[in-house]
């Protein structure tokens, strides 16, 4: 049986243009509140930004068949994308006006399979340390029973935002 999925996204230049207008925390709070559009990858995979505070963010996803690999579980790339987003945005939430970041690396450990039966999963990102040019963050992926499904560490490069 064939299946299909349709989704929409908004212009990614809208939130990108807001980077130089406030702090990283301001921008992420605007996205979480729906006043700025989220990134297209969120629409593509179906995840949302649920919580934002300085140095900590939470993304959520309800796994579906569209996330599956050929073995019948959620593809590791979906886990990695959620963990990268959580770690990176945790760093972004600490940045002052006019600063941006990019992920330098991501190290992921997969601990449990995820399927549609797992239910909603949450990726919680936190900043571990931050300097003038780099930041280290971690992210953990949990199911609704708070079982750890995967975890990651990420290094991020900090730099002046273009146009700021």
C-alpha angles and dihedrals in degrees: 000000000000120000131193138191129200125194140164135215137186130239108293089211090072097071091031090058089053093059093090094045101071144350123303088253091054092052094048092047089053090052093047090050092050094243090116123036119253121239118284091245088066090057092043094054097026101240128139138201106246106169135023130181132146107297095357135079136168126209122188134203134180103214116232138179089265088070095055129118121212090274095064101256135096111288115252089235089067090053090047093049092051092046093046091049092049095047094044095046090048086059091044090054089064098049122109125229112297098023130110137177142212127198113254097185143349126205114193131189117194113209108168135016119254123213136163086272090062090072125203116000127199128209110204116195125193134177114242099183139345134198136174096281107016141033132196120216137172133206133195129198116216136181124224090273089056093249112153109244101173140343137201145186124213137189116210131198114224120210142155111283114248110259094011 
